[in-house]
Amino acid sequence: MTCARTQGFLAKKKIESRATVNAKKETLGPKDLPALLGQVDHVYAAKGKRVEHLDFRAGRPDAETLKRLMIGPSGNLRAPTFRVGRTLIVGFDEATYRKLLG
């Protein structure tokens, strides 16, 4: 459901992705987080109505915090997840999308 809402938001704003990965076919788990997070300065993680912002330039949270925010009940990276420059967005929150994507 949230992936469909993300796709709808991106289509409405005429934003195209460079690459799309099917999270069911290409899973990323906790062991993949260091490589993924090595490419970003900010993480916005939306869970329900709560959005947490992590600024890696100010310091990195512990592995358990990252796992809690980014890994779903299946043990894989939560979807939708996408990167915009050096910012990683996990989950769907329309207000966050508007703020970061215009």
Stockholm file with secondary structure:
# STOCKHOLM 1.0

chainA/1-102         MTCARTQGFLAKKKIESRATVNAKKETLGPKDLPALLGQVDHVYAAKGKRVEHLDFRAGRPDAETLKRLMIGPSGNLRAPTFRVGRTLIVGFDEATYRKLLG
#=GR chainA/1-102 SS CHHHHHHHHHHHTTCCCSCCCCTTTSCCCGGGHHHHHTTCSEEEEEETTEEEEEETTSCCCCHHHHHHHHBCTTSSBCSSEEEETTEEEESCCHHHHHHHHC
#=GC SS_cons         CHHHHHHHHHHHTTCCCSCCCCTTTSCCCGGGHHHHHTTCSEEEEEETTEEEEEETTSCCCCHHHHHHHHBCTTSSBCSSEEEETTEEEESCCHHHHHHHHC
//
